[in-house]
Amino acid sequence: MGVLAVIAAALTAVAACSPPPPRPFVGDFGTGNFDQWAICQNVSVGSAPCASYHGPSYSMQVESDVVREGRRFAARFELRQGDSPAGLCCGDRAEVSGEEKTRAGEGEDRWYQWSTRFEDGFPADKGWSVLSQWHADQDGPPPLAIGAGPTNVGVNRWGVVVSTWRGPDDPGPTYTPWSAPIVPDEWTDIRLHVKWSAKDSVGFVELWIDGTPQTFTAAPCAGRTRCAVRTLMPDGGGVYFKQGYYRDPKISRPGIVYHDGFSAATTAGALAPL
């Protein structure tokens, strides 16, 4: 009994020292501004705390005219050629970043949910566009993103883009295991379940569109509802979430995309309802 008591005490001590799971993060623009988010990045401010950005400017604004049904506010992101914020690489950009509140690392389980809408005329016929991304601590294409355009997805298509890495500055294959045609002026509800890992045997992505589980249609996981793939950069640290509109500087036509209702949590049940 003495040995068991010692073991129980040791386990209790370890549990007491373990960090609590992160609280759900809500970045649904329900405050009527960008204050839920840590950093705002666009051509007018460069990169600055969102609490100090109360525009609006054409590039980023929280508005109430175009919103998902049942919601009060949404964020509108617009890019014009040349909208490259000072000091930031490597294209035109209007994004919000969750930073530490959206961080995930090796072995962690996360759920994400939000709605996206492309305005009619969204330019996805050339180059690349990123609409939501999980950025690594190291530089380079994000390990996981929602993208559009022919460079990584397809002409006038959007989808899930997985950029695998062998290590910092050592990129591996880029995959687009799921994509769909861009349908303008319609809201699409997106939910992802991600196991974050630098190991193909551990990491995975699951996807729901408008509440329906999706079957992946291309490498590395065609025909499956769980895409087993590395989701972190080995030796590259963790990831944090960014949302908005980031694109190839060679795209000349203006483009507009809306996002609404984002939340992130460790379980599906803890996500904020859309």
Wavefront OBJ file of the C-alpha trace (Angstrom):
o trace
v 0.000 0.000 0.000
v 2.917 2.322 0.714
v 4.303 1.867 -2.818
v 0.884 2.451 -4.366
v 0.451 5.589 -2.305
v 3.794 6.925 -3.520
v 2.873 6.188 -7.158
v -0.528 7.838 -6.737
v 1.079 10.900 -5.188
v 3.588 11.104 -8.042
v 0.848 10.888 -10.664
v -1.137 13.552 -8.865
v 1.906 15.824 -8.792
v 2.495 15.353 -12.532
v -1.153 16.108 -13.275
v -1.009 19.212 -11.112
v 2.054 20.468 -13.035
v 0.577 19.793 -16.485
v -0.660 22.942 -18.200
v -4.424 23.179 -18.568
v -5.834 22.773 -22.082
v -6.092 26.062 -23.959
v -9.365 27.895 -23.728
v -11.491 28.008 -26.882
v -10.681 30.985 -29.054
v -13.472 32.947 -30.717
v -12.594 35.340 -33.533
v -16.055 35.777 -35.027
v -15.887 39.606 -35.305
v -18.904 39.721 -33.019
v -17.407 42.744 -31.245
v -17.942 44.778 -34.406
v -14.183 45.221 -34.855
v -10.957 43.192 -34.985
v -10.214 43.357 -31.253
v -10.589 39.586 -30.726
v -7.477 39.085 -32.846
v -3.909 39.861 -31.819
v -2.332 41.258 -34.996
v -3.739 43.002 -38.068
v -1.670 43.114 -41.250
v -2.504 45.200 -44.298
v -1.171 47.903 -46.555
v -2.402 50.751 -44.363
v -0.873 49.665 -41.020
v 1.829 47.175 -41.934
v 1.675 44.827 -38.949
v 0.096 46.234 -35.779
v -2.007 45.182 -32.782
v -5.628 44.847 -33.845
v -6.686 46.753 -30.733
v -5.151 49.852 -32.327
v -6.705 49.263 -35.755
v -10.187 50.676 -35.963
v -10.168 51.725 -39.672
v -12.088 50.896 -41.588
v -10.107 50.876 -44.792
v -11.056 49.169 -48.025
v -8.548 46.383 -47.307
v -10.048 45.219 -43.982
v -13.280 46.086 -42.268
v -15.901 44.506 -40.042
v -19.331 45.164 -41.518
v -22.957 44.118 -41.141
v -24.244 44.196 -44.723
v -22.883 40.824 -45.892
v -23.053 38.285 -43.056
v -23.776 34.610 -42.681
v -27.414 33.929 -41.825
v -28.036 34.345 -38.120
v -24.972 36.472 -37.505
v -24.560 40.203 -36.950
v -21.055 40.956 -38.255
v -18.545 39.571 -40.746
v -15.098 40.644 -41.890
v -14.512 41.863 -45.436
v -11.003 41.577 -46.904
v -10.072 43.221 -50.198
v -6.784 43.197 -52.093
v -5.626 45.315 -54.980
v -2.369 44.792 -56.782
v 0.443 46.365 -54.779
v -1.210 45.925 -51.364
v 1.963 44.531 -49.830
v 2.395 45.698 -46.206
v 5.743 47.305 -45.465
v 8.239 44.918 -43.928
v 6.269 41.745 -44.691
v 7.068 39.052 -47.232
v 5.958 37.856 -49.817
v 2.816 39.201 -51.506
v -0.267 41.335 -51.189
v -1.910 40.828 -47.814
v -4.858 41.716 -45.563
v -5.000 39.315 -42.615
v -5.690 38.917 -38.933
v -3.544 36.669 -36.756
v -4.526 34.872 -33.564
v -0.927 34.392 -32.413
v -0.630 32.609 -29.034
v -4.375 32.158 -28.538
v -4.491 29.937 -31.620
v -1.199 28.107 -31.107
v -0.897 24.333 -31.466
v 2.105 22.016 -31.239
v 3.282 18.452 -31.583
v 0.675 15.863 -30.645
v -2.101 18.369 -29.955
v -5.658 17.948 -31.164
v -7.610 20.958 -32.454
v -10.981 21.704 -34.024
v -11.643 24.794 -36.191
v -14.850 26.213 -37.627
v -15.894 29.266 -39.652
v -17.707 30.442 -42.794
v -16.214 31.923 -45.973
v -17.778 33.719 -48.944
v -16.155 34.746 -52.236
v -17.464 37.901 -53.860
v -18.387 37.634 -57.534
v -15.306 38.227 -59.673
v -12.844 36.785 -57.154
v -9.632 36.313 -59.195
v -8.607 32.655 -58.967
v -7.528 32.146 -62.573
v -3.825 32.700 -61.966
v -1.219 32.476 -59.213
v -1.958 31.548 -55.605
v -4.243 32.893 -52.894
v -4.407 31.978 -49.199
v -7.668 32.540 -47.325
v -6.888 30.860 -44.006
v -3.558 29.477 -42.860
v -1.825 27.744 -39.985
v 1.563 29.410 -40.116
v 4.653 27.677 -38.755
v 7.012 29.441 -36.381
v 9.618 29.154 -39.144
v 9.301 30.982 -42.467
v 7.900 29.327 -45.559
v 4.563 28.154 -46.969
v 2.179 27.154 -44.166
v 1.956 23.440 -43.327
v -1.826 23.692 -43.691
v -3.945 26.284 -45.493
v -7.167 26.979 -47.310
v -6.071 28.264 -50.698
v -7.349 29.102 -54.157
v -6.026 29.429 -57.688
v -4.036 27.300 -60.130
v -0.640 27.392 -58.410
v -1.705 25.030 -55.609
v -5.385 24.221 -56.195
v -6.866 24.823 -59.663
v -8.313 27.489 -61.923
v -11.316 29.033 -60.171
v -11.139 26.425 -57.399
v -10.443 26.531 -53.675
v -9.375 23.789 -51.324
v -7.189 22.331 -48.593
v -3.455 22.732 -49.201
v -0.887 20.721 -47.222
v 2.739 21.805 -47.551
v 4.950 19.108 -46.079
v 8.418 19.818 -44.755
v 11.486 17.737 -43.995
v 12.775 20.572 -41.824
v 13.268 24.361 -41.833
v 14.331 25.515 -45.333
v 13.797 21.953 -46.594
v 10.351 21.713 -48.215
v 8.746 18.434 -49.197
v 5.775 17.774 -51.500
v 2.734 20.053 -51.518
v -0.644 18.304 -51.693
v -4.191 19.446 -52.381
v -6.231 16.479 -51.135
v -9.594 18.243 -51.468
v -10.902 21.076 -53.651
v -14.137 22.497 -55.046
v -15.229 25.121 -57.587
v -15.556 28.674 -56.316
v -19.237 29.567 -56.087
v -19.512 33.340 -55.684
v -21.807 35.136 -53.254
v -22.616 32.038 -51.188
v -21.493 31.244 -47.650
v -19.689 27.948 -47.080
v -19.359 26.511 -43.574
v -15.949 24.906 -42.988
v -14.908 22.651 -40.110
v -11.546 20.940 -39.697
v -10.243 18.482 -37.137
v -6.431 18.465 -37.102
v -3.921 16.344 -35.260
v -0.762 18.422 -35.250
v 2.387 16.399 -35.762
v 5.599 16.390 -37.778
v 5.080 12.635 -38.291
v 2.973 11.204 -41.121
v 1.982 8.342 -38.826
v 0.469 10.739 -36.254
v -0.750 13.879 -38.029
v -4.094 14.009 -39.812
v -6.805 16.295 -41.177
v -10.560 15.729 -41.294
v -12.931 18.083 -43.135
v -16.630 18.965 -43.061
v -18.298 21.299 -45.567
v -21.728 22.676 -44.700
v -21.993 20.010 -42.019
v -21.199 17.078 -44.315
v -18.022 14.994 -43.779
v -15.818 15.070 -46.856
v -13.927 12.288 -48.590
v -10.522 13.404 -49.809
v -10.103 13.008 -53.548
v -6.359 13.294 -54.189
v -2.947 12.387 -52.804
v -1.872 11.590 -50.200
v -5.229 10.296 -48.970
v -7.649 9.824 -51.885
v -10.773 7.933 -50.915
v -10.406 8.528 -47.187
v -12.211 10.762 -44.730
v -9.095 11.096 -42.560
v -6.034 12.400 -44.378
v -2.963 10.966 -42.643
v -0.141 13.436 -43.283
v 2.420 15.471 -41.363
v 0.865 18.755 -40.322
v 3.896 20.388 -38.697
v 7.371 21.289 -39.897
v 9.974 19.034 -38.213
v 12.104 21.194 -35.919
v 9.973 24.144 -36.982
v 8.012 24.669 -33.772
v 4.225 24.927 -33.663
v 1.624 26.789 -35.697
v -0.731 29.726 -35.196
v -3.810 30.684 -37.192
v -4.242 33.568 -39.641
v -7.298 34.487 -41.688
v -8.096 37.001 -44.396
v -6.668 37.272 -47.896
v -3.019 36.843 -48.930
v -2.048 36.396 -52.558
v 0.443 36.300 -55.394
v 1.585 39.873 -56.158
v 1.272 39.084 -59.884
v -2.527 38.945 -59.620
v -3.753 42.214 -61.094
v -7.515 42.206 -60.556
v -9.012 43.252 -57.206
v -10.544 40.506 -55.108
v -12.865 40.378 -52.101
v -13.515 37.590 -49.611
v -15.590 37.503 -46.415
v -15.047 35.445 -43.263
v -17.434 34.958 -40.347
v -17.816 32.954 -37.145
v -14.305 31.595 -36.544
v -13.622 29.549 -33.420
v -10.965 27.050 -32.344
v -11.102 24.496 -29.524
v -9.694 21.205 -28.294
v -13.027 19.415 -28.826
v -15.824 19.731 -31.349
v -18.326 20.407 -28.610
v -16.392 23.447 -27.400
v -16.580 25.240 -30.756
v -18.761 28.341 -30.864
v -21.920 27.704 -32.922
v -22.133 29.271 -36.354
l 1 2 3 4 5 6 7 8 9 10 11 12 13 14 15 16 17 18 19 20 21 22 23 24 25 26 27 28 29 30 31 32 33 34 35 36 37 38 39 40 41 42 43 44 45 46 47 48 49 50 51 52 53 54 55 56 57 58 59 60 61 62 63 64 65 66 67 68 69 70 71 72 73 74 75 76 77 78 79 80 81 82 83 84 85 86 87 88 89 90 91 92 93 94 95 96 97 98 99 100 101 102 103 104 105 106 107 108 109 110 111 112 113 114 115 116 117 118 119 120 121 122 123 124 125 126 127 128 129 130 131 132 133 134 135 136 137 138 139 140 141 142 143 144 145 146 147 148 149 150 151 152 153 154 155 156 157 158 159 160 161 162 163 164 165 166 167 168 169 170 171 172 173 174 175 176 177 178 179 180 181 182 183 184 185 186 187 188 189 190 191 192 193 194 195 196 197 198 199 200 201 202 203 204 205 206 207 208 209 210 211 212 213 214 215 216 217 218 219 220 221 222 223 224 225 226 227 228 229 230 231 232 233 234 235 236 237 238 239 240 241 242 243 244 245 246 247 248 249 250 251 252 253 254 255 256 257 258 259 260 261 262 263 264 265 266 267 268 269 270 271 272 273 274
